[in-house]
Amino acid sequence: MALVIKKPLVPSWFVPDSTKEEDAPDDKQVRFFIGPLTSPQVLEVWEHFDQKSGSVKSIGLEIAARYAVRQWENITDEEGKDLRCTQLNIAKLPFYVIAEIGAEAVKRAVLEEAEIKNS
């Protein structure tokens, strides 16, 4: 049996529920351009899977978020200047935003695996 390597999911914009503003248009929302995790990245995240709760521990979500975030929009510093998307600045995000991004990246990785198995 041959091993078929399929194209990964493409990066796309994600607006965390915790930052959503009901009346704001999409281009004014705090949003993150997140890419799919590679297989080695997924394995690193799954090292932090808790069998008892059936979920990824917070450190795994942080790792997933760090790998997944490629860019962001509408994030500023205290002076209102656009803040560049860097690993250092990702670490400055509120913990609940990091967790939500990480959970989305993990969900996409799981969906990708399910799609591969079902095709």
The first five atom37 places (N, CA, C, CB, O) and aatype in JSON, in Angstrom:
{
  "aatype": [12, 0, 10, 19, 9, 11, 11, 14, 10, 19, 14, 15, 17, 13, 19, 14, 3, 15, 16, 11, 6, 6, 3, 0, 14, 3, 3, 11, 5, 19, 1, 13, 13, 9, 7, 14, 10, 16, 15, 14, 5, 19, 10, 6, 19, 17, 6, 8, 13, 3, 5, 11, 15, 7, 15, 19, 11, 15, 9, 7, 10, 6, 9, 0, 0, 1, 18, 0, 19, 1, 5, 17, 6, 2, 9, 16, 3, 6, 6, 7, 11, 3, 10, 1, 4, 16, 5, 10, 2, 9, 0, 11, 10, 14, 13, 18, 19, 9, 0, 6, 9, 7, 0, 6, 0, 19, 11, 1, 0, 19, 10, 6, 6, 0, 6, 9, 11, 2, 15],
  "atom_mask": [
    [1, 1, 1, 1, 1],
    [1, 1, 1, 1, 1],
    [1, 1, 1, 1, 1],
    [1, 1, 1, 1, 1],
    [1, 1, 1, 1, 1],
    [1, 1, 1, 1, 1],
    [1, 1, 1, 1, 1],
    [1, 1, 1, 1, 1],
    [1, 1, 1, 1, 1],
    [1, 1, 1, 1, 1],
    [1, 1, 1, 1, 1],
    [1, 1, 1, 1, 1],
    [1, 1, 1, 1, 1],
    [1, 1, 1, 1, 1],
    [1, 1, 1, 1, 1],
    [1, 1, 1, 1, 1],
    [1, 1, 1, 1, 1],
    [1, 1, 1, 1, 1],
    [1, 1, 1, 1, 1],
    [1, 1, 1, 1, 1],
    [1, 1, 1, 1, 1],
    [1, 1, 1, 1, 1],
    [1, 1, 1, 1, 1],
    [1, 1, 1, 1, 1],
    [1, 1, 1, 1, 1],
    [1, 1, 1, 1, 1],
    [1, 1, 1, 1, 1],
    [1, 1, 1, 1, 1],
    [1, 1, 1, 1, 1],
    [1, 1, 1, 1, 1],
    [1, 1, 1, 1, 1],
    [1, 1, 1, 1, 1],
    [1, 1, 1, 1, 1],
    [1, 1, 1, 1, 1],
    [1, 1, 1, 0, 1],
    [1, 1, 1, 1, 1],
    [1, 1, 1, 1, 1],
    [1, 1, 1, 1, 1],
    [1, 1, 1, 1, 1],
    [1, 1, 1, 1, 1],
    [1, 1, 1, 1, 1],
    [1, 1, 1, 1, 1],
    [1, 1, 1, 1, 1],
    [1, 1, 1, 1, 1],
    [1, 1, 1, 1, 1],
    [1, 1, 1, 1, 1],
    [1, 1, 1, 1, 1],
    [1, 1, 1, 1, 1],
    [1, 1, 1, 1, 1],
    [1, 1, 1, 1, 1],
    [1, 1, 1, 1, 1],
    [1, 1, 1, 1, 1],
    [1, 1, 1, 1, 1],
    [1, 1, 1, 0, 1],
    [1, 1, 1, 1, 1],
    [1, 1, 1, 1, 1],
    [1, 1, 1, 1, 1],
    [1, 1, 1, 1, 1],
    [1, 1, 1, 1, 1],
    [1, 1, 1, 0, 1],
    [1, 1, 1, 1, 1],
    [1, 1, 1, 1, 1],
    [1, 1, 1, 1, 1],
    [1, 1, 1, 1, 1],
    [1, 1, 1, 1, 1],
    [1, 1, 1, 1, 1],
    [1, 1, 1, 1, 1],
    [1, 1, 1, 1, 1],
    [1, 1, 1, 1, 1],
    [1, 1, 1, 1, 1],
    [1, 1, 1, 1, 1],
    [1, 1, 1, 1, 1],
    [1, 1, 1, 1, 1],
    [1, 1, 1, 1, 1],
    [1, 1, 1, 1, 1],
    [1, 1, 1, 1, 1],
    [1, 1, 1, 1, 1],
    [1, 1, 1, 1, 1],
    [1, 1, 1, 1, 1],
    [1, 1, 1, 0, 1],
    [1, 1, 1, 1, 1],
    [1, 1, 1, 1, 1],
    [1, 1, 1, 1, 1],
    [1, 1, 1, 1, 1],
    [1, 1, 1, 1, 1],
    [1, 1, 1, 1, 1],
    [1, 1, 1, 1, 1],
    [1, 1, 1, 1, 1],
    [1, 1, 1, 1, 1],
    [1, 1, 1, 1, 1],
    [1, 1, 1, 1, 1],
    [1, 1, 1, 1, 1],
    [1, 1, 1, 1, 1],
    [1, 1, 1, 1, 1],
    [1, 1, 1, 1, 1],
    [1, 1, 1, 1, 1],
    [1, 1, 1, 1, 1],
    [1, 1, 1, 1, 1],
    [1, 1, 1, 1, 1],
    [1, 1, 1, 1, 1],
    [1, 1, 1, 1, 1],
    [1, 1, 1, 0, 1],
    [1, 1, 1, 1, 1],
    [1, 1, 1, 1, 1],
    [1, 1, 1, 1, 1],
    [1, 1, 1, 1, 1],
    [1, 1, 1, 1, 1],
    [1, 1, 1, 1, 1],
    [1, 1, 1, 1, 1],
    [1, 1, 1, 1, 1],
    [1, 1, 1, 1, 1],
    [1, 1, 1, 1, 1],
    [1, 1, 1, 1, 1],
    [1, 1, 1, 1, 1],
    [1, 1, 1, 1, 1],
    [1, 1, 1, 1, 1],
    [1, 1, 1, 1, 1],
    [1, 1, 1, 1, 1],
    [1, 1, 1, 1, 1]
  ],
  "atom_positions": [
    [[0.84, -1.18, 0.0], [0.0, 0.0, 0.0], [0.88, 1.24, 0.0], [-0.96, 0.0, 1.21], [1.82, 1.34, 0.79]],
    [[0.58, 2.17, -0.88], [1.37, 3.4, -0.99], [0.89, 4.43, 0.03], [1.27, 3.98, -2.41], [-0.29, 4.47, 0.39]],
    [[1.81, 5.24, 0.49], [1.48, 6.35, 1.38], [1.3, 7.59, 0.51], [2.59, 6.57, 2.47], [2.23, 7.99, -0.19]],
    [[0.12, 8.18, 0.55], [-0.19, 9.35, -0.27], [-0.09, 10.59, 0.6], [-1.59, 9.22, -0.92], [-0.76, 10.7, 1.62]],
    [[0.74, 11.53, 0.18], [0.88, 12.79, 0.89], [-0.04, 13.8, 0.22], [2.36, 13.3, 0.89], [0.15, 14.16, -0.95]],
    [[-1.04, 14.24, 0.96], [-2.01, 15.19, 0.4], [-1.61, 16.61, 0.74], [-3.42, 14.89, 0.93], [-0.83, 16.86, 1.66]],
    [[-2.16, 17.53, -0.01], [-1.91, 18.94, 0.26], [-2.54, 19.3, 1.6], [-2.47, 19.84, -0.88], [-3.66, 18.89, 1.89]],
    [[-1.83, 20.07, 2.42], [-2.4, 20.46, 3.72], [-3.48, 21.53, 3.55], [-1.29, 20.97, 4.67], [-3.6, 22.15, 2.49]],
    [[-4.23, 21.72, 4.6], [-5.19, 22.83, 4.6], [-4.43, 24.13, 4.39], [-6.0, 22.87, 5.92], [-3.26, 24.23, 4.74]],
    [[-5.08, 25.09, 3.82], [-4.42, 26.37, 3.58], [-4.64, 27.3, 4.77], [-4.95, 27.02, 2.28], [-5.65, 27.18, 5.47]],
    [[-3.72, 28.22, 5.01], [-3.91, 29.19, 6.08], [-5.17, 30.03, 5.83], [-2.68, 30.11, 6.22], [-5.55, 30.26, 4.68]],
    [[-5.8, 30.47, 6.91], [-6.98, 31.32, 6.78], [-7.13, 32.18, 8.02], [-8.25, 30.48, 6.55], [-6.49, 31.94, 9.05]],
    [[-7.98, 33.18, 7.92], [-8.2, 34.11, 9.02], [-9.11, 33.48, 10.07], [-8.81, 35.43, 8.51], [-10.04, 32.74, 9.74]],
    [[-8.82, 33.78, 11.31], [-9.6, 33.28, 12.45], [-9.83, 34.44, 13.42], [-8.88, 32.09, 13.16], [-8.88, 35.12, 13.81]],
    [[-11.09, 34.65, 13.8], [-11.45, 35.67, 14.79], [-11.89, 34.94, 16.06], [-12.59, 36.63, 14.26], [-12.94, 34.3, 16.07]],
    [[-11.09, 35.03, 17.13], [-11.48, 34.36, 18.37], [-12.78, 34.95, 18.93], [-10.36, 34.46, 19.42], [-12.99, 36.16, 18.87]],
    [[-13.62, 34.1, 19.47], [-14.86, 34.57, 20.09], [-14.58, 35.57, 21.2], [-15.67, 33.39, 20.64], [-15.36, 36.5, 21.42]],
    [[-13.46, 35.37, 21.91], [-13.14, 36.23, 23.05], [-12.78, 37.66, 22.64], [-12.0, 35.63, 23.83], [-12.75, 38.55, 23.49]],
    [[-12.51, 37.87, 21.37], [-12.15, 39.23, 20.91], [-13.2, 39.82, 19.96], [-10.8, 39.21, 20.21], [-13.07, 40.97, 19.53]],
    [[-14.23, 39.04, 19.64], [-15.23, 39.48, 18.66], [-16.0, 40.69, 19.14], [-16.2, 38.35, 18.36], [-16.42, 40.78, 20.3]],
    [[-16.18, 41.63, 18.22], [-17.03, 42.79, 18.47], [-18.22, 42.66, 17.55], [-16.26, 44.16, 18.25], [-18.07, 42.64, 16.33]],
    [[-19.4, 42.57, 18.11], [-20.62, 42.28, 17.36], [-20.84, 43.17, 16.14], [-21.8, 42.4, 18.26], [-21.14, 42.66, 15.05]],
    [[-20.69, 44.48, 16.3], [-21.02, 45.41, 15.22], [-19.85, 45.75, 14.3], [-21.56, 46.67, 15.8], [-20.02, 46.46, 13.31]],
    [[-18.67, 45.26, 14.62], [-17.49, 45.61, 13.83], [-17.41, 44.75, 12.57], [-16.21, 45.45, 14.66], [-17.65, 43.55, 12.62]],
    [[-17.07, 45.38, 11.43], [-16.87, 44.59, 10.21], [-15.63, 43.7, 10.35], [-16.73, 45.52, 8.96], [-14.78, 43.95, 11.22]],
    [[-15.52, 42.68, 9.51], [-14.41, 41.73, 9.6], [-13.05, 42.39, 9.58], [-14.5, 40.74, 8.48], [-12.15, 41.98, 10.32]],
    [[-12.89, 43.41, 8.75], [-11.56, 44.03, 8.65], [-11.2, 44.88, 9.86], [-11.49, 44.88, 7.4], [-10.07, 45.37, 9.96]],
    [[-12.13, 45.08, 10.79], [-11.85, 45.83, 12.02], [-11.75, 44.91, 13.24], [-12.94, 46.87, 12.25], [-11.44, 45.36, 14.34]],
    [[-12.02, 43.62, 13.03], [-11.93, 42.64, 14.12], [-10.46, 42.31, 14.39], [-12.73, 41.35, 13.77], [-9.62, 42.38, 13.5]],
    [[-10.17, 41.94, 15.63], [-8.87, 41.35, 15.93], [-8.9, 39.96, 15.31], [-8.56, 41.31, 17.51], [-9.74, 39.12, 15.67]],
    [[-7.99, 39.72, 14.38], [-8.01, 38.43, 13.71], [-6.59, 37.94, 13.46], [-8.78, 38.51, 12.39], [-5.64, 38.71, 13.39]],
    [[-6.51, 36.62, 13.34], [-5.23, 35.94, 13.23], [-5.22, 35.08, 11.97], [-4.94, 35.09, 14.47], [-6.17, 34.33, 11.72]],
    [[-4.16, 35.2, 11.19], [-3.98, 34.36, 10.01], [-3.24, 33.12, 10.49], [-3.18, 35.11, 8.85], [-2.04, 33.18, 10.8]],
    [[-3.95, 32.0, 10.56], [-3.34, 30.8, 11.11], [-3.2, 29.73, 10.03], [-4.16, 30.26, 12.3], [-4.09, 29.51, 9.2]],
    [[-2.05, 29.08, 10.09], [-1.76, 28.04, 9.12], [-1.9, 26.67, 9.75], [0.0, 0.0, 0.0], [-1.98, 26.54, 10.97]],
    [[-1.93, 25.65, 8.91], [-2.03, 24.29, 9.43], [-0.73, 23.87, 10.12], [-2.35, 23.31, 8.29], [0.35, 24.36, 9.8]],
    [[-0.86, 22.98, 11.07], [0.3, 22.45, 11.76], [0.91, 21.34, 10.92], [-0.08, 21.93, 13.18], [0.19, 20.58, 10.27]],
    [[2.22, 21.24, 10.93], [2.89, 20.13, 10.26], [2.75, 18.87, 11.13], [4.4, 20.47, 10.0], [2.38, 18.96, 12.3]],
    [[3.04, 17.73, 10.56], [2.95, 16.48, 11.33], [3.85, 16.5, 12.58], [3.34, 15.29, 10.45], [3.38, 16.11, 13.65]],
    [[5.11, 16.94, 12.48], [5.94, 17.01, 13.7], [5.37, 17.98, 14.74], [7.36, 17.42, 13.34], [5.48, 17.74, 15.94]],
    [[4.76, 19.07, 14.29], [4.15, 20.01, 15.22], [2.95, 19.39, 15.92], [3.73, 21.29, 14.49], [2.77, 19.57, 17.13]],
    [[2.13, 18.65, 15.17], [0.98, 17.97, 15.77], [1.46, 16.96, 16.82], [0.13, 17.25, 14.68], [0.88, 16.87, 17.9]],
    [[2.51, 16.23, 16.5], [3.05, 15.26, 17.47], [3.51, 15.95, 18.74], [4.21, 14.48, 16.85], [3.3, 15.45, 19.84]],
    [[4.15, 17.12, 18.59], [4.59, 17.86, 19.78], [3.4, 18.32, 20.62], [5.44, 19.08, 19.37], [3.43, 18.24, 21.85]],
    [[2.36, 18.79, 19.96], [1.15, 19.22, 20.68], [0.5, 18.02, 21.38], [0.14, 19.88, 19.69], [0.08, 18.14, 22.53]],
    [[0.43, 16.87, 20.71], [-0.23, 15.69, 21.28], [0.53, 15.12, 22.46], [-0.4, 14.63, 20.23], [-0.04, 14.33, 23.22]],
    [[1.79, 15.49, 22.64], [2.52, 15.09, 23.85], [1.84, 15.65, 25.1], [3.98, 15.56, 23.79], [2.06, 15.16, 26.21]],
    [[1.01, 16.67, 24.9], [0.33, 17.34, 26.01], [-1.17, 17.06, 26.02], [0.57, 18.85, 25.94], [-1.96, 17.85, 26.53]],
    [[-1.54, 15.91, 25.46], [-2.94, 15.49, 25.47], [-3.22, 14.79, 26.79], [-3.26, 14.55, 24.26], [-2.47, 13.91, 27.21]],
    [[-4.31, 15.18, 27.43], [-4.7, 14.59, 28.7], [-5.76, 13.52, 28.45], [-5.24, 15.67, 29.68], [-6.9, 13.83, 28.11]],
    [[-5.39, 12.26, 28.63], [-6.29, 11.14, 28.38], [-7.54, 11.23, 29.26], [-5.57, 9.8, 28.63], [-8.65, 10.91, 28.82]],
    [[-7.37, 11.66, 30.49], [-8.47, 11.69, 31.45], [-9.57, 12.67, 31.02], [-7.95, 12.07, 32.83], [-10.76, 12.34, 31.04]],
    [[-9.15, 13.88, 30.63], [-10.15, 14.9, 30.24], [-10.49, 14.83, 28.76], [-9.63, 16.29, 30.58], [-11.51, 15.37, 28.32]],
    [[-9.63, 14.17, 27.98], [-9.87, 14.08, 26.54], [-9.57, 15.37, 25.8], [0.0, 0.0, 0.0], [-10.12, 15.62, 24.73]],
    [[-8.69, 16.19, 26.37], [-8.36, 17.46, 25.72], [-6.86, 17.75, 25.83], [-9.16, 18.62, 26.35], [-6.13, 17.12, 26.59]],
    [[-6.44, 18.72, 25.05], [-5.05, 19.15, 25.07], [-4.84, 20.1, 26.24], [-4.64, 19.83, 23.72], [-5.64, 21.02, 26.44]],
    [[-3.78, 19.88, 26.99], [-3.46, 20.75, 28.13], [-3.07, 22.14, 27.63], [-2.32, 20.13, 28.99], [-2.77, 22.32, 26.45]],
    [[-3.07, 23.1, 28.53], [-2.81, 24.49, 28.16], [-1.45, 24.68, 27.48], [-2.88, 25.37, 29.38], [-1.33, 25.48, 26.56]],
    [[-0.43, 23.96, 27.92], [0.89, 24.1, 27.28], [0.83, 23.62, 25.83], [1.96, 23.3, 28.06], [1.5, 24.19, 24.96]],
    [[0.05, 22.59, 25.56], [-0.12, 22.12, 24.18], [-0.83, 23.15, 23.32], [0.0, 0.0, 0.0], [-0.49, 23.33, 22.15]],
    [[-1.83, 23.83, 23.9], [-2.54, 24.88, 23.16], [-1.6, 26.05, 22.85], [-3.76, 25.38, 23.96], [-1.66, 26.64, 21.78]],
    [[-0.73, 26.37, 23.82], [0.23, 27.46, 23.6], [1.19, 27.1, 22.48], [1.0, 27.76, 24.89], [1.51, 27.94, 21.64]],
    [[1.65, 25.87, 22.47], [2.56, 25.41, 21.42], [1.86, 25.48, 20.06], [3.05, 23.96, 21.7], [2.44, 25.96, 19.09]],
    [[0.62, 25.0, 20.0], [-0.14, 25.03, 18.75], [-0.33, 26.45, 18.25], [-1.5, 24.35, 18.93], [-0.17, 26.72, 17.06]],
    [[-0.67, 27.36, 19.16], [-0.87, 28.77, 18.77], [0.43, 29.37, 18.24], [-1.39, 29.61, 19.97], [0.44, 30.07, 17.23]],
    [[1.52, 29.09, 18.93], [2.82, 29.63, 18.51], [3.18, 29.17, 17.11], [3.93, 29.22, 19.5], [3.69, 29.95, 16.31]],
    [[2.91, 27.91, 16.8], [3.2, 27.39, 15.47], [2.22, 27.9, 14.41], [3.18, 25.87, 15.49], [2.61, 28.14, 13.27]],
    [[0.97, 28.06, 14.78], [-0.07, 28.35, 13.78], [-0.15, 29.81, 13.35], [-1.4, 27.94, 14.33], [-0.42, 30.09, 12.18]],
    [[0.08, 30.75, 14.27], [-0.12, 32.16, 13.94], [0.96, 32.63, 12.96], [-0.1, 33.04, 15.22], [2.16, 32.55, 13.24]],
    [[0.5, 33.12, 11.8], [1.43, 33.62, 10.78], [1.4, 35.15, 10.7], [1.07, 33.03, 9.41], [2.4, 35.79, 10.37]],
    [[0.24, 35.71, 11.02], [0.05, 37.17, 10.92], [-1.16, 37.53, 11.76], [-0.12, 37.65, 9.43], [-1.94, 36.66, 12.14]],
    [[-1.32, 38.81, 12.04], [-2.53, 39.27, 12.71], [-2.87, 40.67, 12.28], [-2.36, 39.22, 14.22], [-2.06, 41.37, 11.67]],
    [[-4.08, 41.08, 12.59], [-4.55, 42.43, 12.26], [-5.25, 43.01, 13.48], [-5.5, 42.41, 11.03], [-5.87, 42.3, 14.27]],
    [[-5.14, 44.34, 13.59], [-5.84, 45.12, 14.61], [-5.37, 44.83, 16.03], [-7.32, 44.86, 14.51], [-6.17, 44.81, 16.97]],
    [[-4.08, 44.61, 16.17], [-3.46, 44.49, 17.48], [-2.43, 45.61, 17.58], [-2.79, 43.06, 17.69], [-1.55, 45.76, 16.73]],
    [[-2.56, 46.4, 18.64], [-1.7, 47.57, 18.81], [-1.0, 47.54, 20.16], [-2.52, 48.87, 18.67], [-1.37, 46.79, 21.07]],
    [[0.03, 48.38, 20.26], [0.69, 48.54, 21.55], [-0.04, 49.61, 22.36], [2.2, 48.92, 21.36], [-1.09, 50.1, 21.94]],
    [[0.49, 49.95, 23.51], [-0.16, 50.92, 24.4], [-0.31, 52.3, 23.78], [0.62, 51.03, 25.69], [-1.18, 53.07, 24.18]],
    [[0.52, 52.61, 22.81], [0.48, 53.91, 22.15], [-0.42, 53.9, 20.91], [1.87, 54.35, 21.76], [-0.53, 54.92, 20.22]],
    [[-1.05, 52.77, 20.62], [-1.94, 52.67, 19.47], [-1.25, 52.34, 18.16], [0.0, 0.0, 0.0], [-1.88, 52.37, 17.1]],
    [[0.04, 52.02, 18.21], [0.78, 51.65, 17.0], [0.59, 50.15, 16.74], [2.29, 51.99, 17.14], [0.54, 49.34, 17.66]],
    [[0.48, 49.82, 15.45], [0.35, 48.4, 15.09], [1.51, 47.61, 15.66], [0.28, 48.23, 13.55], [2.67, 48.01, 15.57]],
    [[1.17, 46.47, 16.24], [2.17, 45.6, 16.83], [2.49, 44.48, 15.84], [1.68, 45.01, 18.2], [1.59, 43.79, 15.36]],
    [[3.77, 44.31, 15.54], [4.17, 43.26, 14.61], [3.9, 41.89, 15.19], [5.65, 43.4, 14.25], [3.98, 41.68, 16.4]],
    [[3.59, 40.96, 14.31], [3.36, 39.57, 14.72], [4.72, 38.88, 14.8], [2.41, 38.82, 13.72], [5.33, 38.56, 13.78]],
    [[5.18, 38.66, 16.02], [6.44, 37.95, 16.27], [6.2, 36.92, 17.37], [7.59, 38.95, 16.68], [5.18, 36.98, 18.07]],
    [[7.11, 35.98, 17.52], [6.98, 34.99, 18.59], [6.95, 35.67, 19.96], [8.14, 33.98, 18.53], [6.2, 35.26, 20.85]],
    [[7.76, 36.71, 20.13], [7.78, 37.43, 21.4], [6.44, 38.1, 21.67], [8.9, 38.49, 21.4], [5.94, 38.07, 22.79]],
    [[5.85, 38.71, 20.64], [4.57, 39.38, 20.82], [3.4, 38.4, 20.96], [4.31, 40.3, 19.65], [2.42, 38.7, 21.64]],
    [[3.5, 37.24, 20.33], [2.47, 36.21, 20.52], [2.41, 35.84, 22.0], [2.76, 34.94, 19.65], [1.32, 35.65, 22.56]],
    [[3.57, 35.74, 22.64], [3.63, 35.39, 24.06], [3.0, 36.47, 24.94], [5.08, 35.16, 24.48], [2.67, 36.19, 26.1]],
    [[2.83, 37.68, 24.44], [2.23, 38.78, 25.21], [0.7, 38.8, 25.12], [2.79, 40.1, 24.72], [0.05, 39.55, 25.84]],
    [[0.14, 37.98, 24.24], [-1.32, 37.94, 24.1], [-1.94, 37.4, 25.39], [-1.74, 37.07, 22.89], [-1.3, 36.64, 26.12]],
    [[-3.18, 37.8, 25.68], [-3.85, 37.23, 26.87], [-3.95, 35.71, 26.75], [-5.26, 37.84, 27.04], [-4.13, 35.17, 25.65]],
    [[-3.83, 35.03, 27.87], [-3.81, 33.57, 27.87], [-5.05, 32.98, 27.22], [-3.69, 33.04, 29.29], [-4.96, 31.95, 26.55]],
    [[-6.21, 33.6, 27.39], [-7.43, 33.04, 26.83], [-7.46, 33.16, 25.31], [-8.66, 33.73, 27.44], [-8.1, 32.35, 24.64]],
    [[-6.79, 34.16, 24.75], [-6.7, 34.29, 23.29], [-5.75, 33.23, 22.74], [-6.22, 35.72, 22.89], [-6.04, 32.6, 21.73]],
    [[-4.62, 33.04, 23.42], [-3.67, 32.0, 23.01], [-4.35, 30.63, 23.05], [-2.41, 32.02, 23.93], [-4.18, 29.83, 22.14]],
    [[-5.11, 30.36, 24.11], [-5.79, 29.07, 24.24], [-6.81, 28.87, 23.13], [-6.47, 28.96, 25.61], [-6.95, 27.77, 22.59]],
    [[-7.54, 29.94, 22.79], [-8.56, 29.83, 21.75], [-7.93, 29.59, 20.36], [-9.43, 31.09, 21.72], [-8.44, 28.8, 19.57]],
    [[-6.83, 30.29, 20.09], [-6.13, 30.08, 18.82], [-5.56, 28.66, 18.77], [-4.99, 31.13, 18.65], [-5.68, 27.98, 17.75]],
    [[-4.95, 28.23, 19.86], [-4.39, 26.88, 19.91], [-5.46, 25.82, 19.71], [0.0, 0.0, 0.0], [-5.23, 24.84, 19.0]],
    [[-6.61, 26.01, 20.33], [-7.7, 25.05, 20.17], [-8.19, 25.0, 18.73], [-8.87, 25.41, 21.11], [-8.52, 23.93, 18.22]],
    [[-8.24, 26.15, 18.07], [-8.65, 26.19, 16.66], [-7.62, 25.47, 15.79], [-8.82, 27.65, 16.19], [-7.99, 24.73, 14.87]],
    [[-6.33, 25.68, 16.06], [-5.28, 25.02, 15.29], [-5.35, 23.51, 15.47], [-3.88, 25.55, 15.7], [-5.18, 22.76, 14.5]],
    [[-5.6, 23.06, 16.7], [-5.72, 21.62, 16.97], [-6.95, 21.07, 16.27], [-5.8, 21.36, 18.49], [-6.9, 19.99, 15.67]],
    [[-8.06, 21.79, 16.34], [-9.29, 21.35, 15.67], [-9.06, 21.19, 14.18], [-10.44, 22.35, 15.93], [-9.5, 20.21, 13.58]],
    [[-8.38, 22.15, 13.57], [-8.09, 22.06, 12.13], [-7.2, 20.88, 11.82], [-7.45, 23.35, 11.64], [-7.38, 20.22, 10.8]],
    [[-6.22, 20.59, 12.69], [-5.32, 19.46, 12.48], [-6.1, 18.15, 12.55], [-4.18, 19.47, 13.51], [-5.87, 17.25, 11.75]],
    [[-7.02, 18.05, 13.5], [-7.85, 16.84, 13.65], [-8.77, 16.7, 12.46], [-8.66, 16.9, 14.97], [-8.95, 15.59, 11.95]],
    [[-9.37, 17.8, 12.01], [-10.24, 17.75, 10.83], [-9.46, 17.3, 9.61], [-10.88, 19.12, 10.58], [-9.95, 16.51, 8.8]],
    [[-8.23, 17.82, 9.48], [-7.4, 17.44, 8.33], [-7.13, 15.94, 8.35], [-6.07, 18.23, 8.34], [-7.21, 15.29, 7.31]],
    [[-6.81, 15.38, 9.51], [-6.56, 13.95, 9.62], [-7.82, 13.15, 9.27], [-6.09, 13.59, 11.04], [-7.75, 12.13, 8.58]],
    [[-8.98, 13.63, 9.74], [-10.24, 12.94, 9.43], [-10.53, 12.97, 7.94], [-11.4, 13.57, 10.19], [-11.0, 11.98, 7.38]],
    [[-10.26, 14.1, 7.29], [-10.47, 14.22, 5.85], [-9.57, 13.26, 5.09], [-10.22, 15.64, 5.39], [-9.99, 12.65, 4.11]],
    [[-8.33, 13.12, 5.54], [-7.39, 12.22, 4.88], [-7.86, 10.77, 5.02], [-5.95, 12.39, 5.47], [-7.81, 10.01, 4.06]],
    [[-8.33, 10.4, 6.21], [-8.79, 9.03, 6.43], [-10.06, 8.71, 5.65], [-9.04, 8.79, 7.91], [-10.25, 7.58, 5.22]],
    [[-10.92, 9.71, 5.45], [-12.2, 9.5, 4.78], [-12.11, 9.6, 3.26], [-13.2, 10.5, 5.28], [-13.09, 9.35, 2.57]],
    [[-10.95, 9.94, 2.73], [-10.86, 10.09, 1.27], [-10.34, 8.84, 0.61], [-9.97, 11.27, 0.91], [-10.2, 8.8, -0.61]]
  ]
}
